[in-house]
Amino acid sequence: MNKKNTFIFFTISCLIFFSGNVAAQGGNKFEHLVRQDYNRYHFGFILSLNQMNFSLKVNEDLIGYPLINGEIYELSDADYSTLMSVNSVPMPGFTVGIVSNLKLAPLFDLRFIPSLAFGERKLSYSFIKNNNGEDVPIDVRKSIRSTHIDLPCYLKFKSKRANNFRTYVMSGMKFTYDLAANSKKNKENNQDLLRLKKQDLLFESGVGFEFYMAYFKLSVELKMSYGFFNLIDSTDNIFADGITSIKSKLFQLSFNFE
């Protein structure tokens, strides 16, 4: 996570933490939804803002090496070109899903939250193209749109309830299937040169804050996800060969209504 994202994550965490403490200490002393804490299971829904990103490892052997690239429109008039760098550009998206919560112990829950996530990621390639002996810098961006079916399963450890407020931490695994991977739109945008695998497995971890309202429980949750698999599914072109590994990385701010 870069410095900007780290600052955003820290700021939001502090704001939610202090607002939760205020609610717990100065709020209404009447406890809402007392029976829900004793239910074996319950359901709800989730609305989330996400930021999809990639964790990249570039091909150091290719960086700075002169290439002939007729396959890239922006470089088609170059005598030769040189790939200088590859960077991932995170983009915002959103997620909707269904919450299924099973109580394992007074402070432990098992959660299954099938979701549909919409988002986009961009890869920025920096080239130096040579025209008649003159070097010209040029950036080429490739947009990768994603529609994920997410099947996450978490263990949730909760603090003791303080009036109508409590905190929790959660951790688990998420299986993801990308419906938009290698779609016609992505192929047209990427000139069918950069293809990603459809399936991925991610580790997720986060922190949450629960607020017991009169008729429902609102949870505000922050979590990060890191993919295990290298998603590159194409070779023998500059977009794929410039990267040795590309893995999913996701930041998510969720609002759970239960």
Secondary structure, 3 states (H helix, E strand, C coil): CCHHHHHHHHHHHHHHHHHHHHHHHHCCCCCCCHHHHHCCEEEEEEEEEEEEEEEEEECCCCCCCEECCCCCHHHCCCCEEEEEEEEEEEEEEEEEEEEEEEEEECCEEEEECCEEEEEEEEEEEEEEEEECCEEEEEEEEEEEEEEEEEEEEEEEEECCCECCEEEEEEEEEEEEEECCCCCHHHHHHHCCCCCECCEEEEEEEEEEEEEECCCCEEEEEEEEEEECCCCECCCCCHHHHCEEEEEEEEEEEEEEEC
